[in-house]
Amino acid sequence: MPIAEIISVGTELLFGEIVDSNAAFLARELGARGLTLHHKSVVGDNLGRLQAAIERALDRADLLLLGGGLGPTDDDLTREAIAATLNETPQVDEAQLTHLRGLFEARGRAMPDTNRKQAWLIPSAEALPNPVGTAPGWFVRTTWNGQPKLIAALPGPPREMRRMWAEQVLPRLPLPTTALEHVTVHTHGIGESLIAERLGHLTRQANPSVATYARLTGVDVRVAASAATPDEARALLVPVLTEVREVLREWTWGEDDQTLAGTVQAALAGRTLGVIEAGSAGMLCTLLAEQPGFLDAAVTQDHRRLITLGLTPVTLQGEGLVSEAGARELADGAREHLGADLGLAVVVCTSGEGAGRAHVALSDGSQVAVAGVNWPGDPAQLRERAAVAALALAARTLPGWTP
């Protein structure tokens, strides 16, 4: 199976000024097409270090994907590094230069002389058109230590990179003939170590493979199988996936491209949802903002305001706001006082002795479902965990509450 490697180029990535979303996208794309990714790296705008990284990658990979460093300035060095590695001299390609000039002239501008380097090509490279930017990519076919190698140099802006990958790079790749089938199961409320314990015999096998990934929304479990044909891969996948689904059924809220907020929206089945947040600073509202069933919300920690929304003074003085009873009362209040069919409430303590405690509740007026969270973290983490716990409760509970 071909081995791939990704090198992301840019000092801004190295210093964390920009999140490297391109590498994550390319990694998913490679895996979906049966290409094995062994290494990803980030290299700053330094010719020597970038050339060394390319050489290492060619020693161990069949396909190298470089992202970024294709701009016109002196610190855009991807072309220079590839050329130096392969001992080839770049020359201006007149067709590319004419195209670049046309892009500037169409905007009523003269092309700066510095942009000429974007028209460079080396003998082993062909230019990859960039319909949404000025930086063409390179697709290089070469040999290294007697072995055939492919290098694709892609622009840094994600919109440009993704389109070039789909329209220009993928059609040029000799993709594996093996088929890969995979499903990702999303869970919440169970830790990664406990999942590994329950699925231990499955995680130790190679094909199908079972792997766990901690996310903000819980733990994902990816089941993947490869075979000569899609049908054969599916036949391998299904028994293992069925067992994973059954073992984790209590904690599962969705699969693959489903989002937690989208799952809740689908489970509302036309009903409206009111939300009360105390201590989570509107995080739950942010997660629900684009869902049409989200009717109204109240975000406050003011006790007097919360009492008008359903929190009783008895609970406030006895068990306290951040309690199961407090969440229950506010879930009922979210439905009643906000005029919604269903009420969802979250109460969280982000500081002091009780920091890390949170309770969430869901009410339809006749029944209430509750869940608790007790995990340390900084205030931002606690707010996120509490909001996600509220959505997870609704996603797991609502399917059983028929309208």
DASUL-V597370 format. One line per field, one symbol per residue. phi: phi as a letter, one per 30 degrees, with the letter a starting at -180 (. if undefined). psi: psi as a letter, one per 30 degrees, with the letter a starting at -180 (. if undefined). burial: b if it has 16 or more other ideal C-beta (glycine too) atoms within 10 Angstrom, else e. Layout:
# DASUL-V597370
phi=???
psi=???
burial=???
This chain:
# DASUL-V597370
phi=.eccbcbcckdddddidbddddddddddddddcicdccbbbbbddbdddddddddddddbbcbccccjicdcddccbddedddddchccdbdcdddddddddddddcibddddddeddcdbcedcbdcebdbaccdcbbccbbbhicdbbbcccddeeddddddedccdedcddddddcbcabcccbajbddddddddcedddcccbdcbbcbdbedkccbccbbbadbedddddddeddddddeddcedcdblbhddcdddddedddhjdcbcbbbbjchidddddceccddddaabbacdddddddckddeddedcdjddaddddddddddddddcicdbcbbbbbccaidcejdabbbbbcjcbbcbabbbbdldeddddddddddddddddddeedcdd
psi=kkklkkjkkkeeeeggfkkifeeeeeeeeeefggkkjfkklkklikeeeeeeeeeeeffflfkkkkklggaflfgjgeeeeeeeeghkkkkkjeeeeeeeeeeeefgglkkkfffeffgkllegkkkjkjfglfjllkjkkalkhgkklkkkkllekeeeeeeeeefeeeffkilkflkkklkkkklkgkleeeeeefgefefflejlkjkkkklegbkkjkkkkkaeleeeeeeeeeeeeeeeeeegeffkfalcfkleeeeeeeffhfllkkkkkjfghgeeeeffegkffjellkjlgjeeeeefgfkkeeeefdfleileeeeeefeeeeeeffhlekkkkkkkjflaegkfklkkkkkgfflkklllkjkllleeeeeeeeeeeeeeeeefeeffik.
burial=ebebbbbbbbeebbeeeeebebbebbbebbbebbbbbeebebbbbbeeebbebbeebbeebbbbbbbbbbbbeeebbbbbbbbbbbebebeebeebbebbeeeeeeeeeebeeebebbbbbbebbebbebeebbbbbbbbebebeeeebbbbbbbbbeebbbbbbeebbeeebeeeeebbbbbbbbbbbeebeebbeebeebeeeeebbbebeeeebbbbbbbbbbbeeeeebeebbeebbeebeebbeebbbbbeeebbbebbbebbeeebbbbbbbbbbebbbebbeeeebbbebbbbeeeeebeebbbeeebbeeeebbbbbbbbbbbbbbbebbebbbbbbbbbbbeeeebbbbbbbbbbeeebbbbebeeeeeeeebbbbbbbbbbbbbbbbbeebee
